[in-house]
Amino acid sequence: MSMKREIWRETPFGVKLLLSTSFMMNLGFYALIPYLTLYLTGSIGWALAMAGLVLSVRQFAQQGLAFIGGVAADAFGYKGTMVLGMAVRAIGFAMFAFCTETWQFFVAAILSGLGGALFDPAGSAAFAVLTPEAIRKEVFAFRNVLTNIGVVGSQIIGTALSAVDFTYLSLFAGAVFGICALVSFFLLPPIAATSTRHSIWESMVHVLKDRQFVRFTVILMGYYYLSNQIFLTIPLLVENVTHNKGDVGIVLSAVSVSVILLQMKVSQWMEGFSQRLTLIGVGTLIMGTGLFMLTFASSLWMLLLDVFLYALGTMIAVPNLVDVVPRFAPRDLVGAYYGFNGYSIAVGGSVGQIAGGWVYDQSIQLEATWLPWTICLLVGVLVAWMLYQMEHSTGKIGKDYAKIARS
């Protein structure tokens, strides 16, 4: 699972710092978010739909405003935008501890999302700008491993703190982001995009004119439709199959643990393939196949086997996904490109949660349990085919794309 020593030595200090804050933020985020739903429906006594609305408001505030956040990062420097975003999210997360009225929860959710909209594109762009291109893919793969270690660790912290009192969990998550803001402010070297400044309007127009990139972002909605099933339909299915709530944790942890153990290996296997869009498509297709196989799962072992296949797909897709965006972008617009790319998460993820849940409910009523998983397979096939077509209709990604993106 570890990163090659020589690559770690080549990794600049700023990137190592970004990796550690990224790990800490995942720890804080995934400790709080799953338990926020339980807190709202349990202690506060809300309906599940209302709790879902708070979560989707946070996601939309983050992904919907990420384009503006990315443009701001290009204009005002990545470091300042990141520190501000971390501080805003720290306030939002800590605020959940003191909310009593409905509107207060929505304010906290919007602040949490706005913080993410500021630090997320800026952080991704900072990674891309600071990491030497030769080792970028492996650094992104390592970041994926750290994310999953954070997810597993966060489950332990989240379970422990929420058992005592949700207030402590909320304050812990806020404190993590507050510490990351301070560490970044004092230790991270300043990272400016380049000296040229574009107005927000110019940046938007530039990205929207880049047809290839807009096309890529639209296709990715299918990938995020599949990746969001892990928070929604997979837990429901596990409970239906094994009749044991505890097995949900086992299945979700299995996804993270397989990424922790195998991500760097998978990335090494892929080193020889230069066709990155096709690789993202192959990864998405394997995810769709793993989800489709859930149709036939009748025991915990079969569920684990299927989600392992799903996890393998993410290990192929994720490092390439993050690595491809800066290849489209002119150097002074990397933040805006990452921000715009966030719309694929906003739309694909929301459709995945809303339509995915609806289709799942319908399939039980119609006694067509194969339906949601067959849709997942079709989405996987479609994404793989469209990305393959895109790669072969425009030539190799990279230098040719740089020309297309800048023209």
NORNOR-V635228 format. One line per field, one symbol per residue. phi: phi as a letter, one per 40 degrees, with the letter a starting at -180 (. if undefined). psi: psi as a letter, one per 30 degrees, with the letter a starting at -180 (. if undefined). burial: + if it has 16 or more other C-alpha atoms within 10 Angstrom, else -. A space follows every 10 residues. Layout:
phi->???
psi->???
burial->???
This chain:
phi->.ccddccdcc ccddcccccc cccccccccc ccdcccdccc ccccgccdcc cccccccccc cccccccccc cccccbgccc cccccccccd cdcccdcbcb cdcccccccc ccccdccccc ccccccdccc cddcbdcccc ccccccdccd cccccccccc ccccaddccc cccccdcccd ccccccbccc bccaccbbcd cccccccccc dccccdcccc dcccdccccc cbccdccdcc cbfadccccc cccdcccccd cbdccdcccc dccccccccc ccdccccccd ccccdbcbad ccdccccccd cddccccdcc dcccdccccc dcbdcccccc cccccdcccc cdcccdcccc ccccccfbcc dccccdcccc ccccccccdc cccbgcchcc cdccccc
psi->flkkeeeeef kleeeeeeee eeeeeeeeef eeeefeeeee fdefglleee eeeeefeeee eeeefeeeee eeeeegkeee eeeeeeeeee eeeeeffgke leeeeeeeee eeeeeefefe eeeeeeeeef kkeegeeeee eeeeeeeeee eeeeeeeeee efedkeeeee eeeeeeeeee eeeeeefkkk jldlfkkkle eeeeeeeffi eeeeeeeeef eeefeeffff fdeeeeeeee efhjeffeee eeeeeeeeee efeeeeeeef efkfieeeee eeeeeeeeee eeffegkgle eeeeeefeee eeeefeeeee eefeeffekk eggeeeeeee fffeeeeeee eeeeeeeeee eeeeefhiff eefeeeeeee eeeeeeeeee effgaklcee eeeeef.
burial->-------+-- +-+++++++- ++++++++++ +++-++++++ +----+---- ++-+++++++ ++++++++++ +++++-++++ ++++++++++ +++++++--- ----++++++ ++++++++++ ++++++++++ +----+++++ ++++++++++ +++++-+++- ++---+++++ ++++++++++ +--++--+-- +++----+-+ --++-++--+ -+++-+++++ ++++++++++ --++++++-- -+----++-- ++++++++++ -+++-++--- ----++++++ ++++++++++ +++++-+--+ --++++++++ ++++++++++ ++++++++++ ++++++++++ ++++++++++ +++--++-++ --+-----++ ++++++++++ ++++-+++-+ +-----++-- ++-++--
